[in-house]
Amino acid sequence: MKIPLLYVTAKRKLKVTRIKASFWDSIRSGFLKENSTEVIEPSSTLPEEEEPLPEEFVLVEKTELDGEIEQIVFSSGGDIDLYDLQALCDKVGWPRRPLSKLAAALKNSYMVVTLHSLRKSPGSEGNDQKKLIGMARATSDHAFNATIWDVLVDPSYQGQGLGKALIEKLIRALLQRDIGNITLFADSQVVEFYRNLGFEPDPEGIKGMFWYPKY
């Protein structure tokens, strides 16, 4: 099965936009000046930018007929319970992966964003029910490029725009860290979903290449 490379280049704006530079020019732009071979060294006199703090806020809030309030909370920080993540993977039909490898993948990610359902019943203050319903993560070189992985939303919450919001917030967080070359790999049935978010499949004929062990 072919899994296309999806790619977006973005300026540091809230809206993701395609810049005029070619795919490879946008990759090289961090290294080359005026298309020469001069390597641009970072100035030691410039102050380092502060890393944006992790975010947590309510995306959606609704009140049921019985008075129960459900909030969908987005977070770009905090720990994820591995068993909750495994349960979410089971719900979307992903094959199980060893918990130790899941833990390593999360630990070594540049950024992990989540969606939680938080239910608050009348008169039960302090007994809120919290459930993981969505996650995405990104790996990065911490300077120019990032790749998004493991985008998933609980099937019972799909079709409500939460996946779109999850990716848009993740892209926004990457842009805030001045990372503008963002890629991901997508199954054929979700290519259009990502295209609508500004991603472009196989830009300028660039292909994702895979190597598999032959045993």
Stockholm file with secondary structure:
# STOCKHOLM 1.0

chainA/1-215         MKIPLLYVTAKRKLKVTRIKASFWDSIRSGFLKENSTEVIEPSSTLPEEEEPLPEEFVLVEKTELDGEIEQIVFSSGGDIDLYDLQALCDKVGWPRRPLSKLAAALKNSYMVVTLHSLRKSPGSEGNDQKKLIGMARATSDHAFNATIWDVLVDPSYQGQGLGKALIEKLIRALLQRDIGNITLFADSQVVEFYRNLGFEPDPEGIKGMFWYPKY
#=GR chainA/1-215 SS CCCCEEEEECCSSSSCCCCSSCHHHHHHTTTBSTTSSCBCCCCTTSCCCCCCCCCEEEEEEEECTTSCEEEEEEESSSCCCHHHHHHHHHHTTCCCCCHHHHHHHHHTCSEEEEEEEEEECTTCTTCCEEEEEEEEEEEECSSSEEEEEEEEECGGGTTSSHHHHHHHHHHHHHHHTTCCEEEEECCGGGHHHHHTTTCEESGGGCCCCCCCCCC
#=GC SS_cons         CCCCEEEEECCSSSSCCCCSSCHHHHHHTTTBSTTSSCBCCCCTTSCCCCCCCCCEEEEEEEECTTSCEEEEEEESSSCCCHHHHHHHHHHTTCCCCCHHHHHHHHHTCSEEEEEEEEEECTTCTTCCEEEEEEEEEEEECSSSEEEEEEEEECGGGTTSSHHHHHHHHHHHHHHHTTCCEEEEECCGGGHHHHHTTTCEESGGGCCCCCCCCCC
//
